[in-house]
C-alpha cells in the first residue's frame, strides 16, 4: 500500500465528535500514515494537542485563523510559545490573511472597520510568524483574496520561517511567487472537481519537492464523496488524481510528498 500524509485536517471540529476513533482508523487503513490537526484559535489548538496525545499518528499545528482576528487576544505569543514546546506540535497556523468577506458588507459596519479588521489580521499573522521563527517551526498559511499582502508580510521572515499555502487554488504564476519566497503549496480534494482546471494546471507545473497533500477536512471532500463530510482517508482519492495529472506512479508521488512533508515539518519524525 502507498503511504501518504494528510497535512491539514480539523479533527477537533464537532463534525468528528461521534466517531473520531473510527475516522482515524479508516485513515490508517487507507495508508494515511500521519495526520496534522490544525488549530484555528487557542482553544482549538489546545484540543488539537490533546488529540495528538490520544492518537499516535496525529500531530498538531497551533495558531489563530485570520477570519477570527477581531476575537484574538492582543498578544497570543505567550500561549503559542507554550504550545510550541509540545513534542507533537509541528507547525504554527493556520494563519494568514483573508479579505474575502469584510465587515462593511454588513450594514452596521463602515469602511473604517475594514481597515481595522485588516490591520488586526496583519498583527496576529506577524505574531505567529515571530513565534514560528523563535521555535524553528514553519507556518500553515491561509490566504483568500489577499495574495499580494500575504506575500509582502512574509518577505521579512524569509530565512526565518517558511509557509505552506494550504488549499492552493491560485494561478501557476502566483504559485511560482510562493516558491520564490521559499514556501510551498498543498492541494486538496478540489483537484478532483470538474471546474478546477486551474488547480490541475498548478499540480502539473509544481516540482515534486514543492507541494504536499491535504484534505482540509471536514470540508472539500473529493469526488466521489463531494458534498459529504470529508475525512483524512480521502487523501487516497486526491493522490490518485494528482498522480494522473503528473503522469507519475503512485509510489513516486508517495515518496516525494512524504519526503517534502518530513522536511517541512521536521517534528513529524
N, C-alpha and C positions, 0 to 999 in steps of 0.2 A: 504493500500500500504506500502511495506517495504521501509524504508528510508536509503539512502546511501550517502556518500560524494565522490566527485572527488577531491583527494588531490594533483593532479598535472595536470594542463591544461595550455595551452598557448593561452589564449583568446585574447592577444594583437597582435597576428600574423595577417598579412593581409588576411589570409585564411578566417577570420571571418568578415572582414570589411563589406561585403554586407548584412549580416543577423544576426549579433550578438544577437540582442534582441530576435530573433526567436530561436536561439541556446540555450540561457539561459532559455527561456520559455519551450522549449522541455525538458530540463533537469529537470525543476521543475515538469513538467507533468509526467516524468518517476520516480519521487521520489528521485531525486538527490538534496538534501536539501542545500548543501554547496559545493562551488567550490573554489579551490585555484588557482589563476592565477600566473604563475611563471615568475619572471624576469630573463633575460639572459644577461642583460647589464644594465647600469644606465638608459638609455633611455627606455628600455623595462620595467624595474622596475617601472619607473615613470608612464608609460602607464598602468601597472597593478594596481597601486594605484588609478589612475583615474577611472578605471573600477569598483573598489570597491565603489566608490562614486556614481556611476550610478546604480549599481545593488546591492540590499540589501543582496543577498545570495552569493556574490562574495567577496573573500578575496585575499590578495596578499602575495607573498614571493618576497624578493628583493635580487638580487645578480648578479654575473658575471659568465658566463659559461666558463669552462676551455678551450674549443677549441678556444675561442676568447682571450686567455690570452695575446697575444702579442699586442692587441689593448687596453688593460686595462690601466687606469691611474695608475701612480706609487703608489699612496695611495688612495684607494677608501673608506677608513674607514670614513672620514668626511661625504661623501654623504650617505653612508649606515646608519650612525648614525641618520642623519636627517630623512631618510625614516622610520627607525625603530620606531620613535616616533608616527607614524600614528596608530590610534587605530585598523585599519584593516590589518596591516602588521603582519602576524602571524609567519613568519619564515625567515631565511636567505637562499638564494640559488636561482637557483641551482648552486652549487659549487662543487668542487672536482678535480679529475684528469682524463685525457683522453689521452692515448698514442696510440690509435688505428691508427691514421694517423699522422705521424711525418713529419717535414719539409724536411728531407733528401730523402723522396720519390720523391721529385721534383728535377730536375737536377740542379737548381740554388742554392740548399742548400747542406750543408755538415753535418757530424755527430755532429760537434760542435754546429750547430744550433739546433739540437735535444736536447742537454743538456741545452741550453739557454731556449728553449721552456718549458721543464720540470721544470726548476728552476723557471720560471715566473709563471707557473701554481701553483707550491707549495706556492709561495709567496702570490698570491691572495687568494688561499684557506685558508692559515693561517690568512690573514687579515679578511676574512669573519667569520671564527670561533671566532676570537677575538671579533668582534662586536656582534656576537650571544651571547657569554658569558657575555658581558657587559650588554646586554638588556634582559637577561633571555629567549632568544629565542633558538630554535633548528634549525638544518640545513637540507636542502634537498640536498642529496648527489648524484652527477653524477659520476660514475666511469666506465671506459671502458678500458680494457687491462691494468689496473693499480691497481688491487685489493690490493696487499700487501703494496704498497706505500701509498694508501689511508688509510688503517687501521693504518699504522705506523704514519702517520701525525695526525690522530685523537686521538691517545692514550694520548698525553699530555693534551688534553682537556676533558678527562673523568672526570665526575663530574661537569663540567662547561657548556657543551652543548652536545647534542646528535644529531645523524643523522638518517634520513630515507634514505636507499639506494633505490632510486626510480627505477622503471622499472627493478626489480631484475630478473636476468637471469643466475645466477651462480649455483654452486652445493649446495647440502644440507650442506656439510662440511663448505663451505665458509659462508653460511647463519648463521651457528652456531657461527662462528667467529664474525660476525656482532653483534649477540646477546650478546656475551661475553664482548663487549665494551659498552654495554648499549644502542645500537642502534637498529633500526627496519628495515624492508623491506616493499616495496609496490609492488603490482602486477598490470600489465596492460592487455590489450587485447591479448598479446602474449600467455596468459594461454589457450586461445581458439584455438591456431594454432595446426595443426596436428603434426608438427615436434618439439613441445615444451614440450616433456615429462619431461625434467629436471625442467622446471618451475612448472609443476604439482606435481612433486616429492617434490619440496620446499613447495608448498602450503600444501600438505598433512602433511609435517613434522613441519610446523610452528605452534607454540602455538597460540591460538586465540587472545592473547593480544600483539602479536609481529608483526602484519602486517596490512597494510591498502590497500585500493583500489584506483586506479587512471586510467586515460586514456592516459596521455601524448599527448592528442590531440593537433594538428590535425593529429598526427602520430598514427600508430599501431591500427587501427580500428579492433575490434574483429569480428570473424565470427558471423553473416553472412554478415558483412559490409566490410570485409577485402579488401584492395585496394582502398577504398573510404576515403573521409575526415572523420576523427574521431571527435566525439563531446562528451561532458560530459554525455549526456543521455545514452550513451552506457555502462556506469558503470553497468546498469541493466543487460546487457548480460554477462559482466565479473562476476558479483556477482552470477549469476545462475550457471555458470561453476564451480566457486570456491566452491559453496555450494555442488555441486555434488561430487567434488573431496574430500571434507572434510566430506561428508555424514552427513551434518547438515541442519536443516531447515533454510530458508532464514531469518526468524525472528531472529534466533540466530546469524547468520552472521551479520545482520544489527546491532544488539545491540553491538556485540563485536567490529566491525570495527569502528563504530561511537564513541564508548567509547574510543578506542585506539587513534583515531584522536583528540578527545577533550582533552585528557590528554597530547598528544604530542604537540598540537597547542593550548595552553590554551586560547589564544585570540580569538579563534573561538567562545567561549561562549559570 
